[in-house]
Amino acid sequence: MRSLRILGLLVFTLTVLAHLPGCRSKSGRIKVAFISNNEHEFWQIAKRGTEAAAKEADVDVEFKMPSGGGSAEQQRRFIEDLLSKGCKGIAISPNDAGNQVDFFKEINGQVPLLAVDSDVPDPSARRCYLGTNNVEAGKAAGELVKKALPSGGKIMIYVGKLDVRNAIERREGVVSALAGGKAKCEDQIKQMEKGDYPVQFGDYKLLGTMTDDGKSEVCRTKVDDTLTKYPDVKCLVGLWAYNPPAMLEGVKAAKKLGQVQMVGFDENEETLQAVQDGYIVGTIVQDPYHFGYEAVKILAGLAKGDNSVLDRKDMQANHCIYVKHRTITKDNVEDFWADLKKLKGQ
């Protein structure tokens, strides 16, 4: 009789656990999630990486992309919904990270939280950062500006938002390269952060930083405004994936191809075509596929109780894992584009 009671209790316990919200997904596998900061094509490549890793790790992955340029509020709603459905780990490219630190700390105390592509100010709010060293990537973009304008000149920077750390860090990298090092321009960086333009960095004058709330059409309008207001601007720099195509459209419409140089970020196909055609000097590309792939592999391990997934040789200070960026110019764009098409299954 005692053994029957024990058996009955065991069956009851297993039945309750099976119905607890969030222990497993409907497939019976652990569920993890990836949340982007907007809905642009860049993240579709990351999604393919998450899917490949989920298959290898035998977990389910839910990929969320906020609409309308993305907002911190949408990301919060995603997280709350995912937790209610039993998600066991979340990777996020955070919007407005500075104002979400306490929220992220709370979530990170419940399930493993990774910051991807753009970090949070407090490393304790996530298990690790996975993505580009955005300051160094910004410096690479600054070197392209110097290549295009060896004698200096007036420039304008475009980016979606300045409440996102990757935007802040990339811009810092750009101007540090123009000035010949951050130590040579700390006062100017503070001036720039206050929005007090123009700011002189060595032989280069930064006219401003144009934000567009993650919307390509707004960026295009601001490019048109720049070209009208500053007919002597020499170079436009776009820090997010959709900025370079918007810049290109504006420069073409103004019939200033060849007069106004352009430097970009990421591997938008319009950007790559313009690099190949010689209209854009170059673009700094990241590796979104591996952002997604590595994030899910880490989350799967942590969700299964394997903390050794963070004991990596490439783990840097403050638990940062940097995925190498590349500079793409006319010299190497053809090979890079061919590899990218294979990755997309085209």
KEKE-3310 file (N, C-alpha, C; in steps of 0.2 Angstrom, whole numbers, plus 5000, padded with zeros to 4 digits):
npx = (5004:5010:5019:5011:5005:5015:5019:5007:5008:5019:5015:5005:5013:5021:5012:5006:5018:5020:5010:5012:5014:5025:5036:5040:5039:5025:5030:5037:5050:5063:5060:5067:5071:5073:5074:5073:5079:5072:5063:5071:5080:5092:5090:5083:5093:5100:5089:5089:5101:5097:5088:5095:5104:5095:5090:5101:5103:5092:5081:5066:5064:5058:5056:5056:5051:5050:5038:5037:5049:5053:5052:5056:5045:5037:5046:5047:5034:5034:5044:5037:5026:5033:5038:5026:5023:5032:5045:5063:5074:5081:5087:5091:5091:5093:5082:5083:5091:5097:5087:5081:5088:5085:5073:5078:5087:5079:5072:5083:5086:5076:5076:5089:5097:5102:5112:5112:5120:5118:5123:5119:5120:5124:5133:5129:5115:5113:5118:5128:5136:5134:5141:5146:5161:5157:5163:5175:5171:5165:5177:5182:5174:5176:5189:5186:5180:5191:5199:5191:5190:5204:5209:5201:5185:5167:5155:5141:5131:5120:5108:5097:5092:5097:5097:5102:5115:5123:5123:5128:5141:5146:5146:5155:5167:5168:5171:5182:5192:5193:5198:5211:5212:5204:5208:5212:5201:5191:5184:5177:5169:5161:5154:5148:5139:5130:5123:5128:5132:5141:5154:5172:5183:5199:5203:5191:5174:5160:5143:5131:5121:5109:5094:5081:5071:5071:5066:5066:5061:5060:5074:5078:5071:5078:5091:5089:5086:5098:5107:5102:5103:5116:5126:5139:5143:5153:5153:5143:5138:5131:5124:5116:5108:5098:5101:5112:5106:5095:5103:5109:5099:5095:5106:5107:5095:5098:5107:5121:5130:5146:5151:5147:5153:5150:5148:5144:5135:5133:5125:5115:5107:5106:5115:5127:5127:5129:5142:5149:5146:5153:5148:5146:5158:5162:5157:5154:5153:5143:5140:5127:5121:5129:5127:5113:5115:5125:5119:5107:5113:5120:5110:5102:5111:5112:5099:5097:5105:5118:5131:5144:5144:5147:5160:5171:5185:5185:5179:5177:5182:5169:5160:5159:5157:5164:5160:5168:5169:5169:5177:5170:5174:5175:5185:5183:5169:5162:5165:5161:5148:5143:5145:5136:5124:5123:5122:5109:5102:5100)
npy = (4994:5006:5008:5010:5022:5031:5029:5035:5048:5052:5051:5061:5073:5074:5076:5089:5097:5095:5103:5116:5133:5137:5128:5120:5121:5119:5109:5101:5105:5115:5133:5147:5165:5178:5195:5209:5226:5233:5232:5229:5223:5217:5210:5199:5191:5188:5180:5169:5163:5161:5151:5140:5137:5133:5122:5113:5113:5108:5115:5126:5142:5158:5172:5189:5205:5222:5234:5248:5256:5253:5251:5254:5251:5242:5231:5228:5223:5212:5204:5202:5194:5183:5178:5174:5164:5154:5155:5152:5159:5174:5184:5201:5216:5230:5244:5261:5258:5263:5268:5256:5248:5243:5236:5226:5220:5214:5205:5197:5191:5181:5174:5169:5183:5190:5203:5209:5215:5228:5235:5236:5249:5244:5230:5220:5218:5209:5193:5192:5202:5201:5204:5217:5226:5241:5254:5251:5248:5259:5267:5261:5265:5279:5279:5276:5288:5297:5292:5295:5309:5316:5328:5334:5341:5345:5336:5325:5315:5301:5292:5280:5282:5290:5284:5272:5261:5256:5265:5277:5273:5270:5282:5289:5282:5285:5299:5299:5293:5302:5313:5308:5300:5296:5303:5315:5322:5323:5334:5339:5328:5328:5341:5337:5328:5335:5341:5352:5360:5366:5354:5353:5341:5338:5340:5340:5344:5341:5343:5339:5327:5317:5311:5298:5290:5277:5276:5275:5283:5295:5298:5300:5312:5320:5320:5326:5339:5342:5343:5354:5364:5364:5366:5364:5352:5338:5324:5311:5301:5285:5276:5266:5251:5255:5268:5271:5268:5277:5289:5288:5289:5302:5310:5306:5312:5325:5327:5325:5315:5309:5321:5322:5312:5296:5285:5270:5258:5241:5227:5230:5227:5237:5246:5238:5237:5250:5252:5244:5250:5262:5273:5274:5275:5264:5251:5246:5231:5219:5204:5197:5185:5176:5183:5179:5165:5162:5168:5160:5147:5150:5153:5142:5133:5139:5138:5125:5123:5123:5131:5133:5137:5150:5151:5155:5157:5168:5177:5193:5208:5213:5203:5202:5197:5198:5200:5199:5214:5219:5228:5234:5237:5243:5234:5222:5219:5211:5197:5196:5199:5188:5178:5182:5181:5167:5163:5169:5160:5163)
npz = (5000:5004:4994:4983:4987:4986:4973:4967:4972:4965:4952:4952:4955:4944:4934:4938:4937:4923:4919:4923:4920:4908:4910:4899:4881:4870:4862:4870:4872:4879:4879:4872:4868:4856:4855:4844:4840:4831:4815:4804:4789:4793:4805:4800:4796:4808:4813:4806:4811:4824:4822:4817:4827:4837:4832:4833:4847:4851:4856:4857:4848:4849:4839:4840:4834:4836:4829:4819:4820:4833:4850:4868:4876:4868:4868:4882:4883:4875:4882:4895:4890:4884:4896:4903:4895:4898:4894:4895:4893:4887:4874:4870:4860:4866:4867:4873:4884:4895:4904:4907:4915:4929:4927:4918:4927:4936:4927:4923:4935:4935:4923:4912:4904:4890:4882:4866:4852:4856:4871:4889:4902:4914:4918:4927:4924:4915:4908:4899:4886:4869:4854:4842:4845:4847:4848:4842:4829:4825:4824:4813:4803:4804:4799:4786:4782:4783:4773:4762:4763:4764:4767:4776:4781:4781:4789:4792:4803:4803:4812:4820:4834:4849:4861:4862:4865:4856:4845:4852:4855:4842:4836:4844:4841:4828:4828:4837:4829:4818:4825:4829:4840:4856:4867:4862:4860:4870:4876:4865:4863:4874:4871:4860:4864:4872:4862:4856:4842:4828:4829:4831:4825:4824:4808:4804:4803:4812:4808:4814:4822:4816:4820:4818:4823:4820:4807:4790:4780:4787:4789:4776:4773:4782:4776:4764:4769:4775:4764:4758:4767:4770:4759:4757:4763:4765:4767:4772:4785:4790:4803:4806:4798:4788:4786:4776:4763:4762:4763:4751:4742:4744:4740:4727:4722:4724:4714:4717:4717:4719:4723:4736:4748:4755:4769:4777:4788:4790:4780:4770:4755:4745:4750:4748:4734:4730:4736:4727:4715:4717:4723:4737:4749:4758:4769:4786:4791:4802:4810:4810:4809:4817:4829:4832:4832:4841:4853:4855:4857:4869:4878:4878:4884:4897:4901:4903:4913:4912:4916:4911:4898:4897:4900:4891:4880:4873:4880:4887:4897:4909:4905:4891:4874:4860:4843:4828:4817:4800:4787:4772:4756:4739:4734:4741:4741:4732:4734:4747:4746:4739:4748:4758:4751:4750:4763:4766:4759:4745)
capx = (5000:5014:5022:5006:5004:5021:5018:5002:5010:5024:5011:5002:5018:5023:5006:5006:5024:5019:5005:5014:5015:5032:5041:5042:5034:5020:5033:5040:5057:5064:5059:5071:5068:5077:5070:5077:5077:5068:5061:5074:5082:5098:5088:5081:5099:5100:5084:5092:5106:5094:5085:5100:5106:5089:5089:5107:5103:5086:5076:5062:5066:5053:5060:5052:5054:5046:5037:5036:5055:5055:5052:5057:5038:5036:5051:5044:5028:5037:5047:5031:5022:5037:5039:5020:5022:5037:5052:5068:5080:5080:5092:5088:5095:5088:5080:5083:5094:5099:5081:5078:5092:5081:5069:5082:5090:5073:5071:5089:5085:5071:5078:5095:5096:5108:5111:5115:5121:5119:5124:5116:5125:5126:5134:5125:5109:5113:5123:5134:5135:5136:5140:5151:5164:5154:5168:5180:5168:5165:5183:5183:5170:5180:5195:5184:5179:5197:5201:5187:5192:5210:5211:5196:5179:5161:5152:5134:5130:5113:5106:5090:5091:5103:5096:5104:5122:5128:5123:5132:5148:5149:5148:5161:5172:5169:5174:5189:5196:5194:5203:5217:5211:5199:5211:5213:5194:5186:5180:5173:5164:5156:5151:5143:5134:5125:5120:5131:5135:5146:5160:5178:5187:5204:5202:5184:5168:5153:5138:5126:5119:5102:5090:5075:5067:5072:5062:5070:5058:5062:5081:5078:5069:5084:5096:5087:5087:5106:5110:5099:5105:5124:5128:5146:5144:5157:5152:5137:5139:5125:5127:5112:5108:5094:5103:5115:5101:5092:5107:5110:5093:5095:5112:5105:5090:5101:5112:5128:5135:5153:5153:5146:5155:5145:5151:5139:5135:5129:5125:5109:5109:5107:5122:5132:5127:5132:5149:5151:5146:5158:5145:5147:5165:5163:5152:5156:5148:5144:5139:5121:5120:5132:5123:5108:5117:5128:5114:5103:5117:5122:5103:5100:5115:5110:5092:5098:5109:5125:5134:5150:5144:5150:5167:5174:5191:5184:5175:5181:5180:5162:5157:5158:5159:5164:5160:5172:5167:5173:5176:5169:5175:5175:5190:5181:5162:5159:5166:5157:5141:5142:5145:5130:5118:5123:5119:5102:5099:5098)
capy = (5000:5012:5009:5013:5029:5034:5030:5039:5055:5054:5053:5068:5078:5074:5079:5096:5100:5096:5109:5122:5137:5139:5123:5118:5124:5114:5103:5098:5107:5122:5139:5153:5170:5184:5202:5214:5233:5236:5226:5230:5216:5215:5205:5193:5187:5185:5175:5162:5160:5158:5144:5135:5135:5130:5115:5110:5113:5105:5120:5131:5149:5163:5178:5195:5211:5227:5237:5256:5259:5249:5255:5250:5249:5236:5226:5226:5219:5205:5200:5200:5189:5177:5175:5171:5158:5150:5156:5151:5163:5180:5189:5207:5221:5235:5251:5265:5254:5267:5268:5249:5244:5240:5231:5220:5216:5210:5199:5193:5187:5176:5169:5172:5188:5192:5209:5207:5220:5235:5233:5240:5252:5240:5223:5215:5218:5204:5188:5194:5206:5198:5208:5220:5231:5246:5259:5250:5248:5266:5270:5259:5270:5285:5278:5277:5295:5300:5290:5299:5316:5316:5335:5336:5344:5345:5329:5324:5308:5299:5286:5280:5284:5291:5281:5265:5262:5255:5272:5282:5270:5270:5289:5290:5279:5289:5306:5298:5292:5309:5317:5305:5297:5299:5307:5322:5325:5322:5340:5339:5323:5331:5346:5334:5324:5341:5343:5359:5359:5361:5352:5352:5335:5339:5344:5338:5348:5338:5348:5337:5320:5317:5305:5297:5286:5270:5276:5276:5289:5301:5299:5303:5319:5324:5320:5332:5345:5343:5345:5360:5369:5364:5364:5362:5346:5334:5317:5308:5294:5282:5271:5260:5248:5258:5275:5272:5268:5284:5294:5287:5292:5310:5312:5305:5317:5332:5326:5326:5309:5310:5327:5321:5305:5292:5280:5267:5252:5235:5224:5231:5226:5244:5249:5234:5239:5257:5252:5241:5255:5267:5279:5274:5273:5258:5250:5242:5225:5215:5197:5196:5177:5173:5186:5175:5158:5161:5169:5154:5142:5151:5153:5134:5130:5141:5136:5118:5122:5122:5138:5133:5140:5157:5150:5155:5160:5175:5182:5199:5211:5214:5198:5204:5193:5203:5197:5204:5217:5220:5234:5232:5242:5241:5229:5215:5219:5206:5191:5197:5199:5182:5174:5184:5178:5160:5163:5170:5155:5165)
capz = (5000:5005:4988:4979:4988:4984:4965:4966:4973:4960:4946:4953:4955:4937:4931:4940:4934:4916:4917:4926:4914:4906:4911:4893:4876:4868:4859:4876:4872:4882:4874:4873:4864:4854:4853:4841:4842:4826:4811:4798:4786:4797:4810:4797:4796:4815:4814:4803:4815:4830:4820:4816:4834:4841:4830:4835:4854:4853:4860:4853:4849:4847:4837:4841:4831:4837:4823:4819:4822:4839:4857:4874:4878:4865:4871:4888:4882:4873:4888:4899:4886:4884:4903:4904:4891:4900:4891:4899:4892:4882:4871:4867:4858:4870:4866:4879:4889:4901:4908:4908:4919:4935:4924:4916:4933:4938:4923:4924:4941:4934:4918:4909:4900:4886:4878:4860:4847:4860:4878:4894:4905:4920:4916:4931:4922:4910:4909:4895:4880:4863:4848:4839:4849:4843:4847:4837:4823:4823:4822:4806:4799:4804:4795:4779:4781:4782:4766:4757:4764:4767:4769:4781:4778:4785:4789:4795:4805:4804:4816:4822:4840:4853:4868:4861:4866:4850:4842:4855:4854:4835:4835:4848:4838:4822:4830:4839:4823:4815:4829:4830:4847:4860:4872:4859:4859:4876:4877:4860:4863:4879:4868:4855:4868:4874:4856:4854:4836:4825:4834:4827:4827:4820:4802:4802:4807:4813:4808:4819:4822:4814:4822:4814:4827:4816:4801:4784:4777:4791:4788:4769:4773:4785:4771:4760:4773:4776:4758:4756:4772:4770:4752:4756:4767:4761:4769:4776:4789:4792:4808:4806:4792:4783:4784:4770:4757:4763:4761:4744:4738:4744:4736:4720:4720:4724:4709:4720:4717:4718:4726:4743:4750:4760:4773:4780:4792:4789:4774:4766:4748:4742:4752:4745:4727:4730:4737:4721:4710:4719:4726:4744:4750:4761:4775:4791:4792:4808:4809:4813:4809:4823:4835:4833:4833:4848:4858:4857:4860:4876:4881:4878:4889:4903:4903:4904:4919:4910:4916:4908:4891:4898:4902:4885:4879:4870:4885:4888:4903:4910:4902:4884:4869:4854:4836:4824:4812:4794:4782:4765:4751:4732:4733:4743:4741:4727:4738:4753:4744:4737:4754:4761:4748:4752:4770:4766:4755:4739)
cpx = (5004:5017:5017:5004:5009:5021:5013:5004:5015:5020:5008:5007:5020:5018:5006:5012:5023:5014:5007:5016:5023:5037:5044:5037:5030:5024:5037:5048:5057:5063:5063:5069:5074:5073:5075:5075:5073:5066:5065:5078:5088:5096:5085:5087:5100:5095:5086:5097:5103:5091:5089:5103:5101:5089:5095:5106:5096:5081:5072:5064:5060:5057:5055:5055:5049:5044:5037:5043:5057:5054:5053:5050:5036:5040:5049:5038:5030:5039:5041:5027:5026:5037:5032:5019:5028:5044:5057:5074:5079:5086:5088:5093:5091:5088:5080:5085:5095:5093:5078:5082:5089:5077:5073:5085:5085:5072:5077:5089:5080:5073:5085:5094:5102:5107:5115:5115:5122:5118:5120:5122:5128:5127:5130:5118:5108:5118:5129:5131:5138:5135:5146:5154:5162:5159:5173:5177:5167:5171:5185:5180:5173:5186:5192:5182:5186:5200:5197:5188:5198:5212:5206:5190:5173:5157:5145:5133:5122:5113:5099:5088:5097:5102:5098:5112:5126:5128:5128:5139:5150:5150:5154:5167:5174:5173:5181:5194:5198:5199:5210:5217:5207:5202:5212:5206:5189:5182:5175:5167:5158:5151:5145:5137:5128:5121:5122:5135:5136:5151:5166:5182:5193:5203:5195:5179:5162:5148:5132:5125:5111:5099:5084:5070:5066:5068:5066:5068:5060:5070:5082:5077:5075:5090:5095:5088:5094:5109:5108:5102:5113:5126:5135:5148:5148:5156:5147:5139:5133:5127:5122:5110:5104:5096:5107:5111:5098:5096:5109:5105:5093:5100:5110:5100:5093:5107:5119:5132:5142:5156:5152:5148:5150:5149:5145:5140:5131:5128:5119:5111:5110:5113:5128:5133:5130:5139:5152:5151:5151:5155:5145:5155:5166:5157:5155:5151:5149:5143:5133:5119:5122:5129:5118:5110:5120:5124:5110:5107:5119:5115:5101:5104:5113:5103:5092:5103:5116:5129:5141:5150:5146:5157:5171:5181:5190:5180:5180:5179:5173:5158:5154:5161:5159:5165:5163:5168:5171:5172:5176:5169:5174:5179:5187:5173:5159:5160:5162:5150:5139:5141:5138:5124:5117:5120:5112:5098:5096:5101)
cpy = (5006:5014:5012:5020:5033:5035:5035:5047:5057:5055:5060:5073:5079:5078:5087:5099:5100:5101:5115:5127:5138:5134:5121:5121:5118:5108:5099:5100:5114:5127:5144:5158:5175:5189:5207:5221:5236:5230:5226:5223:5213:5209:5199:5188:5184:5180:5169:5159:5157:5151:5139:5132:5131:5123:5111:5109:5110:5109:5123:5138:5153:5170:5184:5201:5217:5231:5245:5259:5256:5254:5251:5247:5242:5230:5223:5221:5212:5201:5198:5194:5183:5174:5171:5164:5153:5150:5156:5155:5168:5183:5195:5212:5227:5242:5255:5261:5257:5268:5261:5245:5240:5234:5225:5216:5212:5204:5194:5189:5181:5171:5173:5177:5190:5199:5208:5214:5227:5233:5238:5243:5248:5233:5218:5214:5212:5199:5189:5198:5202:5202:5211:5225:5237:5252:5258:5250:5255:5269:5267:5263:5277:5285:5279:5284:5299:5298:5294:5306:5317:5323:5338:5339:5343:5338:5329:5317:5307:5293:5286:5283:5285:5288:5274:5266:5260:5261:5277:5279:5271:5277:5291:5288:5283:5295:5305:5297:5298:5313:5314:5302:5300:5304:5314:5325:5324:5328:5341:5334:5325:5336:5343:5331:5329:5343:5350:5359:5366:5360:5350:5346:5335:5343:5343:5341:5344:5343:5346:5330:5320:5311:5304:5292:5279:5270:5279:5283:5296:5303:5302:5310:5323:5325:5326:5338:5347:5346:5352:5366:5369:5362:5362:5356:5341:5326:5316:5302:5291:5276:5265:5257:5252:5265:5276:5273:5275:5289:5294:5290:5299:5313:5312:5311:5324:5332:5328:5320:5311:5317:5326:5314:5302:5286:5276:5261:5247:5233:5224:5230:5232:5247:5245:5236:5246:5257:5249:5246:5261:5273:5279:5271:5266:5257:5245:5237:5221:5208:5195:5189:5174:5177:5181:5168:5158:5163:5163:5148:5143:5151:5146:5131:5132:5139:5128:5117:5122:5129:5138:5136:5147:5157:5149:5159:5167:5179:5187:5202:5213:5209:5200:5199:5197:5198:5201:5207:5217:5226:5232:5238:5239:5235:5222:5214:5213:5199:5191:5196:5192:5177:5175:5181:5170:5159:5164:5165:5157:5162)
cpz = (5000:4998:4983:4980:4985:4976:4963:4966:4968:4953:4946:4952:4948:4933:4932:4937:4926:4914:4920:4920:4914:4907:4904:4888:4874:4865:4864:4876:4876:4877:4877:4867:4862:4852:4850:4843:4837:4821:4804:4796:4790:4802:4807:4797:4802:4816:4812:4807:4821:4828:4819:4823:4838:4839:4833:4843:4856:4858:4855:4854:4846:4846:4837:4838:4832:4830:4824:4821:4829:4845:4863:4877:4875:4867:4877:4888:4880:4878:4893:4896:4886:4891:4904:4900:4893:4897:4896:4898:4887:4880:4868:4865:4861:4867:4873:4885:4896:4906:4909:4913:4925:4932:4921:4921:4935:4934:4923:4930:4940:4929:4915:4904:4896:4882:4872:4855:4851:4867:4882:4898:4911:4918:4921:4929:4917:4911:4905:4889:4874:4857:4846:4845:4845:4843:4842:4830:4820:4821:4815:4801:4799:4799:4787:4777:4779:4775:4761:4757:4767:4770:4774:4777:4783:4784:4793:4797:4806:4808:4818:4829:4844:4860:4868:4861:4860:4845:4845:4854:4847:4834:4838:4844:4831:4823:4833:4834:4819:4819:4831:4837:4851:4865:4869:4858:4864:4877:4872:4860:4868:4875:4863:4859:4871:4868:4854:4848:4832:4830:4829:4830:4822:4814:4799:4806:4807:4813:4813:4818:4821:4816:4819:4817:4823:4810:4795:4781:4780:4790:4781:4769:4777:4781:4767:4763:4774:4770:4756:4761:4772:4764:4751:4761:4762:4762:4773:4779:4792:4797:4809:4799:4786:4781:4778:4763:4757:4761:4754:4740:4738:4740:4729:4718:4720:4718:4712:4721:4715:4721:4734:4744:4755:4763:4777:4785:4789:4781:4770:4759:4744:4743:4748:4737:4726:4731:4730:4715:4711:4722:4734:4745:4753:4767:4780:4793:4799:4806:4812:4814:4815:4829:4837:4835:4840:4854:4860:4860:4867:4880:4883:4884:4896:4906:4905:4911:4918:4910:4913:4901:4891:4900:4895:4884:4876:4874:4887:4895:4903:4906:4895:4879:4862:4847:4831:4818:4806:4790:4775:4761:4744:4731:4736:4743:4737:4731:4744:4752:4742:4743:4758:4758:4749:4759:4770:4762:4748:4733)
residu = (MET:ARG:SER:LEU:ARG:ILE:LEU:GLY:LEU:LEU:VAL:PHE:THR:LEU:THR:VAL:LEU:ALA:HIS:LEU:PRO:GLY:CYS:ARG:SER:LYS:SER:GLY:ARG:ILE:LYS:VAL:ALA:PHE:ILE:SER:ASN:ASN:GLU:HIS:GLU:PHE:TRP:GLN:ILE:ALA:LYS:ARG:GLY:THR:GLU:ALA:ALA:ALA:LYS:GLU:ALA:ASP:VAL:ASP:VAL:GLU:PHE:LYS:MET:PRO:SER:GLY:GLY:GLY:SER:ALA:GLU:GLN:GLN:ARG:ARG:PHE:ILE:GLU:ASP:LEU:LEU:SER:LYS:GLY:CYS:LYS:GLY:ILE:ALA:ILE:SER:PRO:ASN:ASP:ALA:GLY:ASN:GLN:VAL:ASP:PHE:PHE:LYS:GLU:ILE:ASN:GLY:GLN:VAL:PRO:LEU:LEU:ALA:VAL:ASP:SER:ASP:VAL:PRO:ASP:PRO:SER:ALA:ARG:ARG:CYS:TYR:LEU:GLY:THR:ASN:ASN:VAL:GLU:ALA:GLY:LYS:ALA:ALA:GLY:GLU:LEU:VAL:LYS:LYS:ALA:LEU:PRO:SER:GLY:GLY:LYS:ILE:MET:ILE:TYR:VAL:GLY:LYS:LEU:ASP:VAL:ARG:ASN:ALA:ILE:GLU:ARG:ARG:GLU:GLY:VAL:VAL:SER:ALA:LEU:ALA:GLY:GLY:LYS:ALA:LYS:CYS:GLU:ASP:GLN:ILE:LYS:GLN:MET:GLU:LYS:GLY:ASP:TYR:PRO:VAL:GLN:PHE:GLY:ASP:TYR:LYS:LEU:LEU:GLY:THR:MET:THR:ASP:ASP:GLY:LYS:SER:GLU:VAL:CYS:ARG:THR:LYS:VAL:ASP:ASP:THR:LEU:THR:LYS:TYR:PRO:ASP:VAL:LYS:CYS:LEU:VAL:GLY:LEU:TRP:ALA:TYR:ASN:PRO:PRO:ALA:MET:LEU:GLU:GLY:VAL:LYS:ALA:ALA:LYS:LYS:LEU:GLY:GLN:VAL:GLN:MET:VAL:GLY:PHE:ASP:GLU:ASN:GLU:GLU:THR:LEU:GLN:ALA:VAL:GLN:ASP:GLY:TYR:ILE:VAL:GLY:THR:ILE:VAL:GLN:ASP:PRO:TYR:HIS:PHE:GLY:TYR:GLU:ALA:VAL:LYS:ILE:LEU:ALA:GLY:LEU:ALA:LYS:GLY:ASP:ASN:SER:VAL:LEU:ASP:ARG:LYS:ASP:MET:GLN:ALA:ASN:HIS:CYS:ILE:TYR:VAL:LYS:HIS:ARG:THR:ILE:THR:LYS:ASP:ASN:VAL:GLU:ASP:PHE:TRP:ALA:ASP:LEU:LYS:LYS:LEU:LYS:GLY:GLN)
# end
